[in-house]
Amino acid sequence: MDRTDEAAVIEEAVPGPLPRFELAGWRDELGLIAGITGRGTEPGPGFDLGLWSDAPVGEVMGRWRLFRRSFAGFPALVLGNQVHGTEVGSARPAEGWFLVDGIDGWVTTARGVLLTVTVADCIPVYLAVPGRGAALLHAGWRGIAGGILARGLERLLAETEAVPDNVVMHCGVGICGACYEVGSEVMAGCGMPNDGPGPWHLDLRRTLAGQAAALEIGRVTISARCSAHERGTFYSHRASRGADGRMAAYLGLPAP
């Protein structure tokens, strides 16, 4: 059975001082806040939320404070120092801001915990078991090759006592296949054919959707937005040749 919804899903801009784009259907149908920040109109680096950069700490933390103030119902925020790996952590009920090294994904069953990952071409993967829990993963090609989707799904199912068919998944804002030119090692790592001299183009979101089908995830949607094509709106590591900042993807069930 084809479990992927081929209709284009567009993260919609949310008015306000924080440049952000959300999945309206997840808010209305699933009761979850799911979205991603954008570049914004701030001069210079824009609304860069990258913590591991040469930007002045005060400026970056000022942007993170605005980010936190923009979400009512979330006393806790978690973020990982991502390493393009497959480690997925569990976020418990808490208050405050928690930063953990070496984490590329989060799972929670708690209300009031906002999961975040930073991206700038890699794919934010949103997973939800409606009414029970959610997971947010940072999926670049290394994470995809290493099986971060399977690992995140396994953790989510264990913590929610659900089955794969209960899960809703969205592959969010990231680089599209036309913009992502790669070598044979990337294609091979992701289990894709790489005959001929190359170069090749890899669609990370379609690759994730294929993995989701094999894992029997109930429903999968794919964002129509490309971080490289829309570099005026989002950050793109590839299009900027490594000079761009980072967006924060976020997902959570607000506290009552």
N, C-alpha and C positions, 0 to 999 in steps of 0.2 A: 504494500500500500504506500502511495506517495503521501508522506506526512508533512511536506513542506508547502506552505501557502505561497504561491507564486506572485500574488498581488504585491505591488510595491508598498512598503511601509515607510512612512515619512515621520521622523521625529519632529514634532511641531514646536516652534518657538514659544516660550513662555514670557509674557511681559514682565518687566521689572528690572532692577539694577543688576541682577545676576544674569549673565548671558547663558541661557540654558535651553535645552530642547528635550521634550518629553514624549513618552508613549501614552497618548491619551487613553487608548483602549485598556492599558494595564491599570490606570487609575480608576477608570469607570467600571470595568468588568472584573478586575482582580483585586481592587483595593490596595494596590501597590504603587509607590512612587518610583518610576523608572525613567532615567534619562541620562543626559550628558551635558557638560558645560561646553561653551564655545569660545572663540577667540575674543568676541566683543569688540567694542569700539575704543577701548582704552589705548592711548598712544604707546609707542614703543613695543614692549613685548606682549601687550594685550593682557587678557585675563589668564595668564600662564599660572597653572597650579603645580608645576613641577617642583618638587622639593630638593632634588639632587641636581642642582644647577649652580651657575655662578651668579645668579640674581641675588640682590640684597635680601637677606632673610626677612627684614621688616616688611618689605613690599609683598613678598610671597605670602607671609603669614597674614597680612592685611586682607589679601584676597581670600584666603581660607576662612578667615573670620566672617567675611561677608557670605561666603558659601554656607557656613554653619547657620548663620542667622536667617537664611532664606528658607529653612525647612522647619516648620512647626511640627511638633510631635516626635522629634528625634533627639532625645537627650544624649545619645551615644553615636559616635562616628568611628568607623574603623578603616584603616588604610594599611597596605603592606608596601614594604620596600621591594618592589617586584624584580625578579631576576630571570624572567623568561623560563621559569621552571614549571613544575606541576604541583607544588605544595598548596593545599587548600586548608585554611584554618576555620575554626568554628567561633562565632561571635555570640557571647552569652548576654543576658540582660545586664546593663551597666549604665553608667553616666560618665560623660567625658569623651576625650579624643584618644584613641588607641592606635599607635603606630608599631607595626611588627615587622622585623626583618625577614626577608626570604619567603614572602607569601605572595602567590599569584592568583589567589581566589579566596572567597569567603562563603560560608554557609551560615544561616541563622534561622531559628524558629521563633525568635523574640520580636515582639513589637517594640518600636522606638529605637531600633539599631539601624543606622544608615550604613550600608556596605558601600565602599568606594574602591575603584582602581583607576590608575592614571594611564592614559593612552594617547597615541599620536600616530595612528595607522593600524596598530594592532586592534583586534576585534574585542570589544566588550561583549561578553556572552551573559545574557540575563536568563535565569532559570527560576521557575516558580511552581510550587505545588499550592494552588489557591487555598487560602485559609490555613495553611500549615507551615510553610516555610519558603525560603528563597535562597538563591546562590548567585554570585556575580564573579565571573572569571575574566582574567586577562589572557587573551589567546593570540599570540604571534605564531609564526610558523614553528618555532621550537616547542612552544607549549602544545600546539596541535599535534606535532610529531610525537611528543612525549605522552600524549593521552590525557591532557588536563580536562577535557570534556568528560571522559569516562570517569575520571577520579572525582570531579566535582559532582557529577550525577550520583555516583555511588554514595558519597557523603550526604547529599541531600536526601536520598531515598532512605538511608539509614536513620537520619534524624527526624524524618517526617513519617516513617512507616508507610510509605507510598510505593507505587509501582511506576515504571517509566511512562505508561500511557496516561498517568495523571499529570505529567509535567508539561508545562508550556515553556517554550524557549524562543528567545529573540537574539539574532546576530546583529549587533548595533553598528554605529557609525565607525567606519574604518576604511582602509584603502581598498579600491575595487581591483578586479583582476586585470583590467586594461592598464592600470597604473602601476601594477606590482610585477616588475620584471625580475626574474630570479634565475639562479643557476641550477645545475642538475642536482646538487646536494640538497637543495630545498625541496625540489620536486620529489626526489627519492625519499627524503625524510617524511614527507606527508603522504607517501604511498601513491604518488601520481606518476603517470608515464613520462619519460624524458628521452625518448628516442630522437635521433637527429642531432644537429650541431647546436641547437638553441639559438638565442636565449628563449626562455619560456615565460609565460604569464600565469600566475597562480591566483585563483579566486579563493581567498581564505574563508569567506563566508559560505560559499558553496561546498568547500571541503568540510567545514563544520556541519553543514546540513546533511552531507552524506554520512558523516559519523553519527549524527543524531538519528538518522533513519536506521542505521545498523544497531543502535542502542534502543530502538523502539520508543523514542521520545514521542509523546502524544501529538504535539503541534509545534511547528517551527515556522517562524517568520524571519525575513531578511530585510534589513534597512536598504533603502534606495540611495542613501547618501554616501558620498565618497569623500574622505578627508583630504585627498590630494586634489580632486577636481574642485572641491569647495574650500580651497585653502584660505579664501577671504573670510570664511565662517568658522573653520576648524583648523587645528594644527596638523601638520603632516611632516613626520621625520624624513620620509623619502623625498617628497617634493622640495623640501627646504635644504636637502643634503645635510641633515643633522643639526640644523640651526634653530628649529622651531621649539616651542614650549609644549606643554601637556594639558589635555583636558582631563576632567574627572568624570568618569561614568559612575552612576549611583543607583542604588536599589534598596528599597526597604518598605516595611509595613508600619505606618505611623502608630504611635501609641494613642489610645482613646483620649 
